[in-house]
Amino acid sequence: MKVLHLSTWQEVCGIAEYTKNLVKALDQIGIENEIYPIPRRDMKYMSLEEISSYFRAFCQKAKDFDAVHIQHEHAFFNGSYSFRKSIKVFNEVLRNLRRSKVKRIIVTFHTEPIFDTKPILETDGEGASPISLLRRTVDRGKSRFFSWRWEKKVAPFFQPKYHHRFHAIVHSKKTRLVMIQKGFSPDSISVIEHGFPDKKEKPSPEEQLRAKKDLGIPEQAKVLTIFGFLSSYKGYDVAIKALAKLPENYFLVIAGGTHPEAPNRDLALEEILACIESVGNDVKRRILVTGYLPFEKLRTVHSATDICLAPYHPTRLSASGALSWALSSGKPTIASSIPAFRELNEDANCLVLFQPMAHLELAMKITAVIEDKPLQAELEQRATDYIERHSWLETARRISDHYKP
């Protein structure tokens, strides 16, 4: 079977990494794969017609394959144009594929079609300025318009009329429900969780001590680590505030740099530095912001870590590559109780959860896990069991079933 994949590729991107791992596993089970890359950097300088033409060429190429597999994220389809154009161009892709002879069109949706342009205000007008109320009204109007466009331009391809050709894959049951609410037929959607890498070998006590020394951290320190590209929603402020409540032998490592394709409005690093400036010198000296790390240096941080943290703010995230790294690290993981992590924990029970933004609760949970060796062992074993059930090879087998007519 020959499959053509539409995805970002060979660039610093979570979905490009997802596709690389998936294709590698598909190769192992005998699927013949070819990549049609989405060149995000080049697309920023393309006209709308050039973007459409690039995707038309993909649809033309697709006729020579048994199936196509699209990795969907809204920003992949509009270049430097408005968000509205993303839905327009994606609709063109689906229409052109429908006209082609390709038998199966699979789309993995990595982002939910929820279009709130700004968080909902806590007040409902009381005490708000007229300008704030006007902006909120405009934002609500945009959200409703984008939802209407999605239901008219995308959802119809995932109705019973096209079940034999189009199928959607999502990473969580919650995302599946959102898709149904946005017009998808329940039978057109499968939940296939984000794949996991093989569990990494747990470092020996000697290796952990060497790693701490290499990072300039005291050998007896308890190291808390947040892995992954910097993004404002990942809750660094919550972790820093929690650190301020912990004894002086606790250190926090923020292991990652700013994503090269991060939008200009994402001021994650600036926010981290401002939060560090707001705490006392006794806390500042216990925080290490690494910036982007090559793989070998990342392994050093992994070896030095005692607990992985994922203290995310409330978000509609459906899966997290950074959490996959944490769970496969062989270290216990504490995460905020956002819907994606709660759903994972219902199945795996391998995370210690705390309420988002609750830094005092996080500090308490960190202390409890550090002091409870049997709990650490249980969390690590449950994570191992979950990873084995959702390995990339198993994920590829489940996805490949949908390539068949």
C-alpha positions in Angstrom: 0.0 0.0 0.0 1.2 3.5 -0.9 0.4 6.5 1.3 1.1 10.2 0.6 1.5 12.3 3.7 0.8 16.0 3.8 2.7 17.5 6.8 5.4 19.8 8.0 8.6 17.9 7.6 12.3 18.1 8.6 11.8 21.3 10.6 11.5 22.2 14.3 7.8 21.4 14.7 5.9 19.1 17.0 3.7 17.8 14.1 6.8 17.3 11.9 8.2 15.1 14.7 4.9 13.3 15.1 4.9 12.5 11.3 8.5 11.4 11.4 7.8 8.9 14.2 4.6 7.7 12.5 6.2 7.2 9.1 9.1 5.3 10.7 6.6 2.9 12.4 4.5 2.6 9.2 7.7 1.6 7.3 8.1 -1.2 9.8 4.7 -2.7 9.1 5.1 -2.6 5.3 3.4 0.6 4.3 5.1 2.5 1.5 5.2 6.2 2.4 6.0 9.5 0.6 6.0 13.0 2.2 4.5 16.1 0.5 6.0 18.7 2.9 4.2 21.9 4.0 6.9 24.6 3.6 5.7 27.0 6.3 8.6 29.4 6.0 8.2 29.7 2.2 4.4 30.0 2.5 4.7 33.2 4.5 6.0 34.9 1.3 3.5 33.2 -1.1 0.5 34.9 -2.6 -2.9 33.2 -1.8 -3.0 31.8 -5.4 0.5 30.4 -5.0 -0.5 28.7 -1.7 -3.6 27.2 -3.4 -1.5 26.1 -6.4 0.9 24.3 -4.1 -1.9 22.3 -2.5 -3.5 21.6 -5.9 -0.3 20.0 -7.0 -0.5 17.8 -3.8 -4.1 16.7 -4.8 -2.9 16.0 -8.3 -0.1 13.8 -7.0 -2.5 12.0 -4.7 -4.2 10.1 -7.5 -1.1 7.9 -7.8 -1.5 6.6 -4.2 -3.9 4.3 -2.4 -4.4 6.8 0.5 -3.5 10.2 1.6 -2.9 11.2 5.2 -3.1 14.9 6.1 -1.8 16.3 9.4 -4.0 19.3 10.0 -3.3 22.4 12.0 -5.1 25.6 11.1 -1.9 27.7 10.5 -0.6 25.2 7.9 -3.0 26.5 5.2 -3.0 30.3 5.2 0.6 31.5 5.0 0.7 35.1 6.1 -3.0 35.6 5.4 -5.9 35.8 7.8 -7.2 32.8 9.7 -10.3 32.8 7.5 -8.2 31.8 4.5 -7.0 28.7 6.4 -10.5 27.3 6.2 -10.9 28.4 2.6 -7.7 26.7 1.4 -8.3 23.5 3.5 -11.8 23.3 1.9 -10.2 23.5 -1.5 -7.9 20.7 -0.6 -10.8 18.5 0.5 -12.8 19.3 -2.6 -10.0 18.5 -5.0 -9.3 15.2 -3.2 -12.9 14.3 -3.4 -12.7 14.8 -7.2 -9.6 12.7 -7.4 -9.4 8.9 -7.7 -7.7 8.4 -4.3 -9.7 5.9 -2.3 -9.0 7.0 1.3 -8.4 10.5 2.7 -7.4 10.5 6.4 -7.0 13.7 8.3 -5.5 13.8 11.8 -6.8 17.0 13.5 -4.2 18.2 16.0 -6.2 21.3 16.9 -9.8 21.6 18.0 -12.0 23.8 15.8 -12.8 26.2 18.7 -12.4 29.7 17.4 -12.5 32.0 20.5 -10.1 34.8 19.6 -9.6 35.8 23.3 -10.3 34.3 26.7 -13.8 35.0 28.0 -13.8 37.8 30.5 -14.6 37.0 34.1 -17.2 39.8 34.3 -20.2 39.9 32.0 -20.2 43.6 31.4 -20.4 44.9 34.9 -17.6 47.4 35.4 -16.2 46.8 31.9 -15.5 49.8 29.7 -17.5 50.4 26.5 -14.4 49.7 24.5 -13.9 46.3 26.3 -17.6 45.4 25.7 -17.2 46.3 22.0 -14.1 44.2 21.6 -15.8 41.3 23.3 -18.8 41.6 21.0 -16.5 41.7 18.0 -14.6 38.6 19.2 -17.8 36.7 19.8 -18.9 37.6 16.3 -15.6 36.3 14.8 -15.8 33.1 16.8 -19.4 32.4 15.5 -18.4 33.3 11.9 -15.4 30.9 12.0 -17.5 28.2 13.5 -20.1 28.7 10.8 -17.4 28.6 8.1 -16.0 25.3 9.5 -19.5 23.7 9.7 -20.2 24.7 6.0 -16.8 24.2 4.5 -15.1 21.3 6.4 -17.7 19.2 8.3 -19.7 18.1 5.2 -16.8 15.9 4.1 -17.1 14.0 7.3 -20.8 13.0 6.9 -22.2 9.6 6.0 -22.3 10.4 2.3 -18.4 10.3 2.3 -17.7 7.7 5.0 -16.2 5.4 2.5 -13.5 8.0 1.6 -13.0 10.6 4.3 -12.1 9.8 7.9 -10.9 11.9 10.8 -8.4 11.0 13.6 -8.2 12.9 16.8 -6.1 12.4 20.0 -8.8 12.5 22.7 -12.4 11.7 23.4 -13.0 15.3 24.3 -11.7 16.5 20.8 -14.0 13.9 19.2 -17.0 15.4 21.0 -16.0 18.9 19.9 -15.8 17.6 16.3 -19.3 16.1 16.5 -20.6 19.4 18.0 -19.1 21.2 14.9 -20.9 19.0 12.4 -18.9 15.8 12.0 -20.7 12.5 12.0 -19.7 10.3 15.0 -18.8 7.4 12.7 -16.4 9.6 10.8 -14.0 10.1 13.7 -11.6 7.7 15.5 -9.7 8.4 18.7 -6.1 7.3 18.3 -3.9 8.7 21.1 -0.6 10.4 20.5 2.2 7.8 20.0 4.9 7.4 22.6 8.6 6.8 22.2 10.2 3.8 23.9 10.9 4.3 27.6 14.3 5.6 28.2 16.6 3.7 30.5 16.6 5.1 34.0 20.0 6.6 34.9 22.0 5.1 37.7 22.6 7.2 40.8 26.1 7.9 39.7 24.9 9.1 36.2 22.4 11.4 37.9 25.1 12.9 40.1 27.3 13.5 37.1 24.5 15.1 35.2 23.7 17.5 38.0 27.4 18.5 38.2 27.5 19.1 34.5 24.5 21.5 34.8 26.1 23.3 37.8 23.4 22.0 40.2 24.4 20.7 43.7 24.6 16.9 43.8 22.0 16.6 46.6 19.5 18.9 44.9 16.0 17.7 43.9 15.6 18.7 40.3 12.2 19.6 38.8 12.1 19.9 35.0 9.7 21.3 32.4 10.6 20.0 28.9 9.7 21.4 25.5 9.5 24.6 23.4 8.6 27.7 25.4 4.9 28.6 25.2 3.0 30.9 27.5 0.4 28.3 28.4 2.9 25.9 29.8 2.7 27.4 33.3 6.3 28.4 34.1 5.0 31.1 36.4 3.1 28.4 38.4 6.3 26.3 38.7 8.4 29.3 39.8 5.9 30.3 42.4 5.8 26.7 43.7 9.6 26.6 43.8 9.6 29.7 46.1 7.6 27.6 48.6 10.0 24.6 48.6 13.2 24.1 50.6 16.5 25.5 49.2 17.6 22.1 47.9 14.9 22.2 45.2 15.9 23.4 41.7 13.8 24.1 38.6 15.1 23.5 35.1 13.2 24.9 32.1 14.6 22.8 29.3 13.9 24.3 26.0 14.0 27.4 23.8 11.6 29.6 21.9 10.1 27.8 18.9 11.6 29.2 15.7 8.1 29.6 14.2 6.5 31.0 17.4 4.1 33.9 16.7 5.3 37.4 17.6 2.6 37.6 20.3 4.1 34.7 22.2 6.2 36.3 24.9 6.9 33.2 26.9 10.6 33.8 27.5 9.9 37.5 28.4 7.2 36.3 30.9 9.6 33.7 32.4 12.3 36.2 32.9 9.9 38.7 34.4 8.6 36.1 36.8 12.1 35.1 37.8 12.8 38.8 38.5 9.8 39.0 40.8 11.1 36.4 43.2 14.0 36.7 45.7 17.6 36.0 45.0 17.4 32.8 47.0 14.9 31.5 44.4 16.6 33.0 41.3 19.7 31.0 41.9 17.7 27.8 41.9 16.3 28.3 38.4 18.0 27.3 35.2 16.6 28.3 31.8 18.6 26.3 29.2 17.4 27.7 25.9 17.4 25.3 22.9 19.3 22.1 23.7 20.9 19.6 21.3 19.9 16.0 22.0 23.0 15.1 24.0 22.5 18.0 26.4 18.8 17.1 26.7 19.8 13.7 27.8 22.0 15.2 30.5 19.0 17.2 31.8 16.8 14.1 31.7 19.4 12.2 33.7 19.6 15.0 36.3 15.8 15.2 36.7 13.9 13.8 39.8 10.4 14.9 38.8 9.0 16.1 35.4 6.5 18.9 35.6 3.7 19.9 33.1 2.0 22.8 35.0 0.0 24.0 32.0 -2.5 26.8 32.3 -6.2 26.0 31.2 -6.0 25.1 27.5 -7.8 23.2 24.8 -4.7 21.2 24.1 -5.6 17.7 22.9 -2.1 16.1 23.2 1.4 17.1 24.2 4.7 15.9 22.7 6.5 17.4 25.8 4.3 15.2 28.1 5.2 12.2 25.9 8.9 12.9 26.6 8.2 13.3 30.3 6.3 10.0 30.6 8.9 8.1 28.6 11.7 9.5 30.7 11.2 7.0 33.5 10.7 9.8 36.0 7.4 10.6 37.9 5.4 13.4 36.4 3.2 16.0 38.0 0.8 17.8 35.7 -2.1 20.3 35.9 -5.6 18.9 35.6 -6.4 20.2 32.1 -8.9 18.0 30.1 -6.3 16.3 28.0 -4.2 15.2 31.0 -7.3 14.2 33.0 -8.4 12.0 30.1 -5.0 10.4 29.8 -5.0 9.7 33.6 -8.4 8.1 33.5 -6.8 5.5 31.3 -3.3 5.3 32.7 -3.3 6.7 36.3 0.3 7.6 35.8 0.2 11.3 36.6 -0.1 13.2 39.8 -2.6 16.0 39.0 -3.1 19.4 40.6 -5.5 22.2 39.8 -4.2 24.6 37.1 -2.6 27.8 38.4 -2.6 26.4 42.0 1.1 26.8 42.9 0.7 26.0 46.6 -1.0 22.7 45.7 1.8 22.0 43.2 4.5 22.6 45.9 2.6 20.2 48.2 2.3 17.5 45.5 6.1 17.8 44.7 7.0 17.3 48.3 4.6 14.3 48.6 6.0 12.6 45.5 9.7 13.2 46.5 9.1 11.7 49.9 7.1 8.7 48.7 9.4 6.2 46.9 6.7 3.5 46.5 4.5 6.1 44.8 7.3 7.0 42.5 7.7 3.4 41.5 4.0 3.0 40.9 3.8 6.1 38.7 6.8 4.9 36.7 5.4 1.4 36.2 2.0 2.7 35.1 3.6 5.1 32.7 5.6 2.2 31.3 2.5 0.1 30.8 0.7 3.0 29.1 3.6 3.7 26.8 3.7 0.1 25.7 0.0 0.2 24.8 0.5 3.4 22.9 3.9 2.9 21.3 4.5 4.3 17.8 4.3 0.8 16.4 0.9 0.2 17.9 -0.2 3.6 16.9 0.9 3.0 13.3 -1.0 -0.3 13.2 -4.2 1.3 14.4 -3.9 4.2 11.9 -3.0 1.9 9.0 -6.4 0.1 9.4 -8.0 3.3 8.2 -6.0 3.4 5.0 -7.9 0.4 3.8 -10.9 1.1 1.5 
